[in-house]
Amino acid sequence: MRSQVIVKWSDPSVYRFDLEEAQPMPHDQARAWLDEQFTALQCEPIRLTGKVLTADKVLCVAQAAGEERFRDAAHQDWARSYARAASAALAKPVVTVDLLTQTVGY
């Protein structure tokens, strides 16, 4: 099955992570990884109610980490972990995180 995460900052700045060869991350581990990154990057809930959905965490963590974490080779391991966690936590084979429109698509 095709498994891919796309993180888009703008039309020329699109980062694709093909996860077909990667070891799948267990769902609970993926959620824990995103929770840890959400806290470490000092992300804030985007909803007025304060409730944080998994898709919100995926979006906020990418935004707080910044484009350089996806672009620079020095951060390739982090970016790949992000992609694995996003795919597993959302339980979707193809995930698109669009920072320009602030949306997560499946």
Summary of the structure (lengths in Angstrom):
residues: 106
radius of gyration: 12.7
end to end distance: 14.5
largest distance: 38.9
contacts: 303
relative contact order: 0.26
helix: 46%
strand: 17%
